[in-house]
Amino acid sequence: MRFFLLLVVLVVISCKPDGASNANTTKANDQKEIQNSKENNQKAASQSKDRNQTAKEQVSTLKTNDSKGGTQAKSQTNFNKEGIPDACDLLSAKTVAKYVRQPEGSIFLADGSSPQNPKARACFFKWDGSELANAGVMVQLQRNPVQEEVPEYFTYLISSKKTEGEKDPASKSVIKYNDWPGFGDDGAYSTEAGKYVWRVGNDWSFMVAFNTVLEPKAQKVAADAFAREVMSKMSF
């Protein structure tokens, strides 16, 4: 009996150090996990703060640029590889509707640009219900397509319209153009052809063309309004 009690005491004593060691190890592991968790939370918080700061800086930059001349709006403009903006961005349907005497909701836009001619972009403002089939207004802008060969191409183009006119493909008669000052460096127009063209240097030319039932005087008033808006939105 005494031997049995002695054996029990020895077993208990021999087990205590292992239990204490396990407890210490568990405690150390718990502390390590807590520390790692704190570090991960701090890292995540720091990253979140950085992201928020970056977003704030981007918004601040956009607001600053916009207040200094509309850089934010320009950055959203659809430019092609030639640096030519989308013609549909240069004139609003609201303005077209006002001058062609149509409800704004009836005006729909169609891109008139051709992939084969990246030097030019066009936009059609069209509407249904007119007594004229395919009624609409077209806005076109282009860069000099023969810059290397004929750097003054646009000068010759507009000058020739005023001096020689333009041949009507249907009647083969010559349509005369009048001087159209006030837009760019030179301009010409013909209410008979329903075309209004102007240039800025020899780098850019613009055209507003009408297929409407507007009287000549009303057509000219509309063309003036459209050209003003196009020039106000154009970024050179």
Backbone torsions as a table, in degrees:
resi	resn	phi	psi	omega
1	MET	NA	-45.9	178.8
2	ARG	-63.0	-37.2	-179.4
3	PHE	-65.8	-39.1	-179.7
4	PHE	-64.8	-43.9	179.4
5	LEU	-63.1	-40.8	179.9
6	LEU	-62.6	-39.4	179.5
7	LEU	-64.9	-41.0	178.9
8	VAL	-62.0	-44.2	-179.8
9	VAL	-61.4	-43.4	-179.3
10	LEU	-63.2	-39.8	179.3
11	VAL	-64.2	-45.1	179.7
12	VAL	-60.1	-45.0	-178.0
13	ILE	-64.3	-41.0	-177.5
14	SER	-69.9	-23.8	-178.9
15	CYS	-82.2	-25.7	-174.5
16	LYS	-60.3	-46.4	-178.8
17	PRO	-61.3	-40.3	179.6
18	ASP	-63.8	-42.5	178.6
19	GLY	-61.3	-43.2	179.8
20	ALA	-65.6	-38.9	-179.4
21	SER	-64.6	-43.5	179.3
22	ASN	-63.0	-40.5	179.3
23	ALA	-62.6	-43.5	179.7
24	ASN	-64.5	-40.6	-179.9
25	THR	-64.0	-43.7	178.5
26	THR	-62.0	-42.5	180.0
27	LYS	-63.3	-40.8	-179.9
28	ALA	-65.3	-41.8	178.9
29	ASN	-63.8	-41.6	178.6
30	ASP	-61.7	-43.4	179.9
31	GLN	-63.6	-37.9	179.9
32	LYS	-65.3	-43.0	179.4
33	GLU	-63.7	-40.8	178.6
34	ILE	-62.2	-43.0	-179.8
35	GLN	-63.9	-44.3	179.0
36	ASN	-62.3	-40.1	179.1
37	SER	-62.8	-42.7	178.0
38	LYS	-61.8	-43.1	-178.9
39	GLU	-65.3	-40.7	178.6
40	ASN	-64.8	-41.2	178.4
41	ASN	-64.1	-41.0	178.8
42	GLN	-65.1	-40.0	179.5
43	LYS	-65.0	-44.3	179.8
44	ALA	-63.8	-40.8	179.0
45	ALA	-63.7	-39.7	179.4
46	SER	-65.1	-43.2	179.1
47	GLN	-64.2	-41.2	178.0
48	SER	-62.3	-40.5	178.7
49	LYS	-63.6	-41.5	179.0
50	ASP	-63.5	-42.6	179.7
51	ARG	-63.6	-43.4	179.5
52	ASN	-63.2	-39.6	179.8
53	GLN	-65.5	-41.6	178.5
54	THR	-62.4	-43.4	178.9
55	ALA	-61.9	-41.9	178.8
56	LYS	-63.2	-40.8	-179.8
57	GLU	-65.2	-39.2	178.6
58	GLN	-64.8	-44.4	177.9
59	VAL	-62.1	-42.9	179.4
60	SER	-61.5	-41.4	179.2
61	THR	-63.5	-44.2	179.9
62	LEU	-62.4	-43.0	179.8
63	LYS	-64.0	-41.6	-179.7
64	THR	-64.1	-46.7	179.9
65	ASN	-62.9	-40.1	-178.7
66	ASP	-65.0	-37.2	-179.6
67	SER	-72.8	-14.6	-178.0
68	LYS	-104.1	17.8	174.6
69	GLY	134.1	19.4	173.6
70	GLY	78.8	27.9	179.9
71	THR	-60.9	-35.0	-179.8
72	GLN	-62.0	-44.3	179.7
73	ALA	-65.0	-40.6	-179.0
74	LYS	-64.2	-36.3	-178.4
75	SER	-66.6	-20.1	-179.8
76	GLN	-92.7	-6.7	179.9
77	THR	-69.7	141.2	-178.6
78	ASN	-85.6	98.4	176.8
79	PHE	-95.6	142.9	174.2
80	ASN	-88.9	-175.8	-174.8
81	LYS	-67.1	-16.6	177.5
82	GLU	-89.9	1.4	-179.6
83	GLY	79.2	23.4	-179.1
84	ILE	-100.8	125.8	-178.7
85	PRO	-72.9	162.1	177.0
86	ASP	-65.4	123.4	-179.1
87	ALA	-61.9	-27.7	179.5
88	CYS	-68.9	-15.9	178.5
89	ASP	-86.4	-8.9	-172.6
90	LEU	-95.2	-8.8	-180.0
91	LEU	-146.1	137.1	-177.1
92	SER	-94.0	150.5	177.0
93	ALA	-63.0	-31.8	179.5
94	LYS	-62.5	-43.8	179.5
95	THR	-66.5	-43.5	178.8
96	VAL	-60.1	-47.0	-178.7
97	ALA	-58.2	-39.9	-178.1
98	LYS	-61.2	-42.2	-173.0
99	TYR	-92.3	-20.1	176.6
100	VAL	-98.2	2.4	173.7
101	ARG	61.4	50.5	176.9
102	GLN	-129.9	152.0	175.5
103	PRO	-62.2	139.3	-178.7
104	GLU	-57.5	-36.9	-178.4
105	GLY	-66.6	-15.9	-179.0
106	SER	-88.8	-10.7	-178.4
107	ILE	-83.3	126.6	173.6
108	PHE	-126.7	149.1	-174.1
109	LEU	-103.0	146.4	176.4
110	ALA	-140.6	129.7	179.1
111	ASP	-69.2	123.1	-179.6
112	GLY	-103.7	13.9	-178.3
113	SER	-76.8	154.3	178.8
114	SER	-118.9	130.3	177.7
115	PRO	-60.3	-24.0	-179.7
116	GLN	-76.9	-12.6	-179.7
117	ASN	-130.7	76.9	-177.2
118	PRO	-68.7	-8.9	179.1
119	LYS	-80.5	-7.8	-177.4
120	ALA	-134.9	147.9	174.7
121	ARG	-137.7	144.6	-176.7
122	ALA	-141.0	158.3	178.0
123	CYS	-141.1	134.2	176.4
124	PHE	-102.4	131.9	172.2
125	PHE	-107.7	108.1	-171.4
126	LYS	-120.7	163.0	176.9
127	TRP	-154.7	155.8	179.0
128	ASP	-102.3	169.8	174.7
129	GLY	86.9	2.9	178.8
130	SER	-84.6	154.4	176.3
131	GLU	-69.2	-12.2	178.9
132	LEU	-104.1	126.9	-179.9
133	ALA	-67.2	142.0	179.7
134	ASN	57.0	39.8	178.7
135	ALA	-63.6	141.2	179.0
136	GLY	173.2	177.6	177.3
137	VAL	-129.1	137.8	177.7
138	MET	-115.9	137.6	172.8
139	VAL	-116.5	129.5	-179.2
140	GLN	-134.0	143.5	171.8
141	LEU	-138.0	149.3	-179.5
142	GLN	-152.2	158.4	173.0
143	ARG	-99.8	161.3	-176.8
144	ASN	-58.2	115.1	-177.9
145	PRO	-77.8	-12.2	-179.5
146	VAL	-129.8	46.5	-175.3
147	GLN	-56.1	-41.8	-177.0
148	GLU	-70.5	-41.5	-176.7
149	GLU	-83.3	-43.4	-177.1
150	VAL	-133.2	83.6	-177.4
151	PRO	-63.1	-21.9	179.9
152	GLU	-104.2	30.1	-176.2
153	TYR	-55.1	-46.9	-177.0
154	PHE	-67.7	-32.3	175.7
155	THR	-61.6	-47.5	179.3
156	TYR	-65.1	-39.7	-176.8
157	LEU	-59.4	-51.9	-176.6
158	ILE	-74.0	-37.2	177.7
159	SER	-61.9	-40.5	-178.7
160	SER	-67.8	-31.0	178.0
161	LYS	-65.3	-36.1	-179.6
162	LYS	-80.4	-27.9	-177.8
163	THR	-96.4	-35.4	-176.1
164	GLU	-113.1	-19.7	-178.2
165	GLY	80.5	-164.5	-177.4
166	GLU	-138.7	134.1	-178.1
167	LYS	-78.2	128.6	177.0
168	ASP	-75.2	119.4	-177.0
169	PRO	-64.1	-22.8	-178.3
170	ALA	-83.4	-54.1	-176.4
171	SER	-92.7	-11.7	-176.9
172	LYS	67.0	6.3	177.5
173	SER	-83.1	164.5	-178.8
174	VAL	-94.8	127.0	179.0
175	ILE	-96.0	128.0	-179.1
176	LYS	-86.4	146.2	176.9
177	TYR	-115.6	146.4	178.1
178	ASN	-104.5	160.4	175.8
179	ASP	-67.6	140.1	-178.3
180	TRP	-132.6	81.7	-178.7
181	PRO	-78.3	165.9	174.1
182	GLY	106.3	-12.0	-179.3
183	PHE	-130.0	121.9	-179.4
184	GLY	63.0	-145.1	-176.8
185	ASP	-99.1	-19.9	178.5
186	ASP	-166.6	148.9	-179.0
187	GLY	-152.8	160.1	178.6
188	ALA	-147.7	152.5	179.4
189	TYR	-149.9	157.4	174.5
190	SER	-143.5	116.3	177.4
191	THR	-69.8	-26.8	177.9
192	GLU	-65.3	-45.1	178.4
193	ALA	-81.3	-18.7	-177.1
194	GLY	70.6	31.2	-176.8
195	LYS	-124.7	139.8	179.7
196	TYR	-133.9	119.5	-175.8
197	VAL	-126.6	148.1	174.4
198	TRP	-153.7	164.0	-177.4
199	ARG	-131.8	157.2	171.0
200	VAL	-120.5	106.9	-172.7
201	GLY	58.9	-140.2	173.2
202	ASN	-119.0	19.1	-179.6
203	ASP	-96.5	-32.0	-175.1
204	TRP	-135.3	143.0	168.6
205	SER	-132.4	151.6	-177.3
206	PHE	-131.7	154.4	175.2
207	MET	-147.5	138.2	168.8
208	VAL	-117.7	124.4	-178.4
209	ALA	-122.6	140.3	-176.6
210	PHE	-113.9	137.1	165.8
211	ASN	-128.4	76.7	-173.0
212	THR	-138.0	177.3	176.6
213	VAL	-103.5	16.6	179.5
214	LEU	-64.7	142.1	173.8
215	GLU	-67.9	154.7	-176.8
216	PRO	-50.3	-44.1	-178.7
217	LYS	-65.4	-43.5	179.6
218	ALA	-67.5	-35.2	178.0
219	GLN	-64.1	-43.6	179.6
220	LYS	-64.5	-41.9	177.7
221	VAL	-61.1	-42.7	179.2
222	ALA	-64.6	-42.9	-179.2
223	ALA	-62.0	-40.7	177.6
224	ASP	-60.6	-44.3	-179.5
225	ALA	-65.8	-41.7	-179.2
226	PHE	-66.2	-42.7	-179.5
227	ALA	-64.4	-38.9	178.2
228	ARG	-61.7	-44.1	-178.8
229	GLU	-68.0	-41.1	178.5
230	VAL	-58.6	-46.3	-178.7
231	MET	-67.6	-33.4	-179.9
232	SER	-70.7	-26.1	-178.5
233	LYS	-98.7	-10.8	-176.8
234	MET	-75.8	138.4	177.1
235	SER	-113.3	114.4	-176.2
236	PHE	-94.2	NA	NA
